[in-house]
């Protein structure tokens, strides 16, 4: 009897375990496993003097038609320590979603595995202590390498140096471009990367003495200080000129007082109407013409216009107008400032040379107006070194991109747009 009871319990436990296994295995089986990356990128950021260990940022985009959730494995060097991992959603860091990543050894290399639920772009930021080592003649050498865990249509491998640094040994065929926080990025690009292919980059450099901290994140690459300085200098000059005119007018009023007193003492016609302005100077309001210090005739209306009070008000208005015009004019055309006029939404994406241009007929993957989607698109284009400007026509959704052909090409721009769902 006890044996039968024991067998029944064992059978019941086995049934429960099987049910739980099926319940867990079902969703896992439905988890998409992308076969290839559209783009794969890695950037090692060298920290300024005393700024800590180098930070390696690895990102990968999967085809936009891949069903979500999807598990993605991003390559990382051995010894990496995850600082942040997640999904890239919008144009600001605050919009990104945290997704826990686990570093695993796979196929002879190491990968950071995470699951995408809302985006088709995964990113992991890892501290890589072994990235730098002493080089010859007091220089430093930075390098990293890993194996591609899956095929990739294109890959960009880079090392970023902080402001003031000097590259001493750059691999042949490498390109350079300015990036966020005034970093200079040295990179190579590959297309048709095969699974298991070794990717890496090595760069020799020197840091400035004492170190140079990076510029604050989130600000435009173009500084707003020069336009404001010009505005202040122009306003100061204008104010000084108007103050001189005011002083001259004050002298004219004083001269008129002296002349009027002299005329009265010599039996001249007395003043029919006298008035005192706010500065305590008498002003003739009879409508008769007067003379300035040089003996030139000055009408009473002109004298009123040249009064210190009026000139001071004019100086204040002029100064305010100069500051507003110079500030607004300085912002237009700066990196990161969006201009919406004449049916176009445009932005200066970077300081790259706009030597070549290409046009696309894009689609907006969400049900939102072009004004709302354009900033996200421009932010995505800013991740491609060499893209200078971008302009989107509201009605036709024609995208015009200007770029430096020595830093990028039309194919790289198209790959980026396709990975974000802007091209079919």
LUMTITI-808588 format. One line per 2 residues: for each residue x, y, z of C-alpha. Coordinates in steps of 0.2 Angstrom, whole numbers, plus 5000, padded with zeros to 4 digits. Each point is the difference from the previous one (the first is absolute). Layout:
N
X,Y,Z | ...
***
This chain:
424
5000,5000,5000 | 5014,5012,5005
5009,4995,4983 | 4985,5005,4990
4999,5016,5009 | 5018,5004,4997
4999,4996,4982 | 4985,5011,4998
5009,5015,5008 | 5015,4997,4989
4989,4999,4985 | 4991,5017,5005
5017,5008,5003 | 5006,4995,4983
4984,5007,4992 | 5002,5017,5008
5018,5001,4995 | 4996,4996,4982
4986,5013,5000 | 5011,5013,5007
5014,4996,4988 | 4987,5002,4985
4994,5016,5007 | 5018,5008,5001
5006,4992,4984 | 4985,5007,4990
5004,5018,5002 | 5019,4997,4998
4997,4991,4984 | 4990,5015,4994
5015,5012,5004 | 5007,5006,4983
5018,4996,4997 | 5006,5012,4986
5012,4992,4988 | 5010,5015,4996
5003,5018,5004 | 4996,5015,4989
5013,5010,5008 | 5013,4996,5013
5010,5014,5009 | 5013,5002,5014
5008,5015,5007 | 5014,5000,5013
4999,5017,5009 | 5017,5005,5008
4998,5009,5016 | 5009,5017,5003
5015,5000,5012 | 4993,4993,5017
4983,4996,4992 | 5000,4982,5004
5000,4984,4989 | 4995,5000,4982
4982,4998,4995 | 4995,4988,4986
4983,5003,4992 | 4994,4986,4989
4984,5001,4990 | 4991,4990,4987
4984,5002,4990 | 4990,4985,4994
4988,5001,4985 | 4985,5011,5004
4988,4986,4995 | 5007,4988,5013
4985,4996,5012 | 5003,5005,5018
5004,4995,5013 | 5017,4995,4992
5016,4994,5009 | 5016,5009,4994
5018,4995,5004 | 5012,5015,4998
5019,4996,5000 | 5011,5006,5014
5019,4997,5004 | 5004,4988,5014
5001,5008,5017 | 4986,5013,4996
4989,5006,5014 | 4982,5006,4996
4996,5018,5005 | 4984,5002,4990
4990,4990,4988 | 4984,5003,4991
4989,5005,4985 | 5003,5016,4991
4983,5007,4997 | 5001,5019,4996
5011,5015,4998 | 5003,5003,5019
5008,4988,5013 | 4985,5002,5011
4989,4991,4987 | 5011,4984,5000
4995,4984,5009 | 5011,4991,5011
5001,4981,4996 | 5011,4989,5011
5015,4992,4990 | 5009,4985,5005
5018,4997,4994 | 5002,4982,4993
5014,4990,4992 | 4994,4995,4983
5009,4992,4984 | 5017,5005,5006
4996,5018,5005 | 4990,5010,5013
4982,5008,4997 | 4988,5010,5010
4983,4993,4998 | 4984,5010,5002
4982,5000,4994 | 4992,5014,4990
4982,5003,5003 | 4996,5017,4992
5015,5004,4989 | 5011,4992,4987
5016,5008,5006 | 5010,4993,5015
5014,5008,5009 | 5012,4995,5014
5012,5011,5009 | 5015,4991,5008
5015,5005,5010 | 5015,4992,4992
5015,5001,5011 | 5012,4992,4988
4997,5012,4986 | 5015,5011,5003
5019,4997,5003 | 5016,5010,4999
5007,5003,4983 | 5017,5006,4993
5007,5017,5004 | 4988,5004,5014
4984,4997,4989 | 4986,4989,5004
4992,4986,4990 | 4981,4996,5000
4993,4984,4992 | 4986,4988,5000
4995,4985,4990 | 4985,4987,5000
4992,4988,4989 | 4984,5004,4990
4987,4988,5008 | 4989,5002,4984
5001,5006,4983 | 4998,5019,4997
4997,5010,4985 | 5012,5013,5006
5011,5004,5015 | 5008,5016,5006
5014,4997,5013 | 5007,5016,5008
5010,5008,5014 | 4996,5017,5007
5013,5012,5007 | 4996,5014,5012
5003,5019,4995 | 5018,5005,5000
5006,4982,4996 | 5012,4996,4986
4999,4984,4990 | 5018,4993,4998
4997,4984,4991 | 4985,4998,4989
4996,4984,4990 | 5002,5002,4981
4983,5003,4992 | 4992,5007,5015
4988,5015,5000 | 4998,5014,5013
4985,5010,5004 | 4994,5012,5014
4987,4993,5012 | 4990,5004,5016
5009,5009,5014 | 5014,5006,4989
5007,4983,4998 | 5010,4995,4984
4995,4983,4994 | 5012,4989,4990
4991,4985,4991 | 5000,4987,4987
4984,4993,4991 | 4997,4983,4993
4986,4993,4990 | 4994,4982,4999
5007,4995,5016 | 5000,4981,5003
4995,4991,5016 | 5016,4996,5010
5010,5014,4991 | 5012,5009,5011
4997,5019,5002 | 5011,5012,5009
5009,5016,5000 | 5017,5007,5007
5005,5018,5002 | 5015,5009,5008
4997,5016,5008 | 5006,5013,5013
4989,5009,5012 | 5002,5019,5004
5010,5004,5015 | 4988,5001,5015
4986,4994,4989 | 4986,5009,4992
4982,4996,5006 | 4987,4996,4986
4987,5013,4996 | 4983,4998,5009
4989,4987,4992 | 4985,5005,4991
5006,5017,4994 | 5002,5005,4982
5017,4998,4992 | 5000,5018,4995
5003,5012,5014 | 4987,5014,5003
5013,5011,5009 | 5007,5009,4984
4984,5007,4994 | 4995,5006,5017
5017,5008,5002 | 4998,5009,4983
4983,5006,5005 | 5006,5007,5017
5015,5009,4991 | 4988,5007,4987
4988,5005,5013 | 5013,5009,5010
5006,5009,4985 | 4982,5005,4996
4997,5006,5018 | 5016,5010,5000
4996,5009,4984 | 4982,5004,5006
5007,5006,5017 | 5012,5012,4990
4985,5006,4991 | 4990,5002,5016
5015,5010,5007 | 5000,5011,4985
4982,5003,5001 | 5002,5005,5018
5013,5012,4995 | 4989,5008,4988
4986,5002,5013 | 5013,5008,5011
5005,5012,4986 | 4982,5004,4996
4997,5005,5019 | 5016,5011,4999
4994,5008,4984 | 4982,5002,5006
5007,5009,5016 | 5011,5011,4990
4986,5005,4989 | 4989,5004,5015
5013,5010,5008 | 5003,5010,4984
4982,5004,4998 | 4996,4986,4988
4983,4992,4998 | 4996,4991,5016
4995,4982,5000 | 4982,4998,4997
4999,4982,5006 | 5013,4991,5011
5000,4982,5005 | 5012,4990,5010
5004,4982,4995 | 5004,4986,5012
5018,5004,5000 | 4997,5018,5006
5004,5008,4983 | 4989,5013,4992
4994,4997,4983 | 4992,5013,4989
4983,4995,4993 | 4995,5015,4991
5003,4992,4983 | 5014,5013,4996
5016,4994,4993 | 5016,4999,5011
5018,4999,4997 | 5013,4986,5006
5017,5003,5006 | 5007,5002,4982
4986,5013,4996 | 4990,4989,4989
4981,5001,5001 | 4992,4986,5011
4981,4999,5000 | 4991,4997,5016
4994,4983,4994 | 5018,4994,4996
5005,5006,5017 | 4986,4990,5008
5006,4984,4991 | 5018,5003,5005
4995,5002,5018 | 5010,4989,5012
4984,4991,5006 | 4996,4995,4982
5017,4995,4995 | 5002,4989,5016
4984,4991,4995 | 5006,4998,4982
5016,4993,5007 | 4991,4987,5010
4989,4994,4986 | 5015,4999,4988
5010,4990,5012 | 4986,4988,5003
4997,4998,4982 | 5018,4997,4996
5001,4986,5014 | 4984,4992,4993
5005,5000,4982 | 5018,4994,5003
4994,4986,5012 | 4987,4994,4988
5012,5001,4985 | 5013,4991,5010
4989,4986,5004 | 4994,4997,4982
5012,4988,4991 | 5008,4994,5016
5002,4981,5003 | 4984,4993,5008
4989,5015,4997 | 4984,4995,4989
4993,5013,4988 | 4983,4998,4993
4996,5012,4985 | 4994,5000,4982
4992,4982,5002 | 5017,4992,5006
5006,4994,5017 | 5019,5001,5000
5015,4998,5012 | 5018,5002,5000
5005,4983,5006 | 5019,5002,5002
5014,5011,4996 | 5005,4989,4985
5003,5007,4983 | 4984,4999,4989
5009,4996,4984 | 4988,4987,4993
4981,4998,5001 | 4988,4985,4998
4981,5000,5000 | 4988,4986,5007
4981,4998,5000 | 4998,4994,5018
4985,4993,5009 | 4995,5004,5018
4998,4984,5010 | 4988,5007,5013
4984,5010,4998 | 5007,5016,5004
5003,5017,4991 | 5017,5004,4991
5003,5013,5013 | 5000,4987,5014
5010,4987,4991 | 5013,5011,4992
5010,5004,5016 | 5002,4981,5003
5005,4997,4982 | 5013,5014,5001
5007,4993,5016 | 5002,4983,4992
5009,5007,4985 | 5012,5009,5013
5007,4983,5004 | 5007,4998,4983
5017,5009,5000 | 5000,5012,4985
4982,5005,4998 | 4999,5019,5000
4982,5005,4998 | 4983,4992,4997
4984,5008,4994 | 4983,4992,4999
4986,5007,4989 | 4983,4999,5010
4989,4996,4985 | 5010,4988,4990
5011,4992,5013 | 5015,5003,4989
5016,4999,5011 | 5015,5010,4994
5016,4995,5009 | 5017,5009,4997
5016,4991,5005 | 5019,5000,4999
5004,4986,4988 | 5017,4997,5008
4992,4995,5016 | 4984,4991,4994
4990,4995,4985 | 4982,4998,4994
5000,4982,5004 | 5004,5002,5018
4987,5014,5001 | 4987,4988,4992
5004,4986,5012 | 4997,5011,5015
4984,5006,4993 | 4994,4983,4996
5005,4993,5017 | 4989,5014,5008
4985,4995,4989 | 5001,5016,4989
5003,4990,4984 | 4992,4984,4994
***
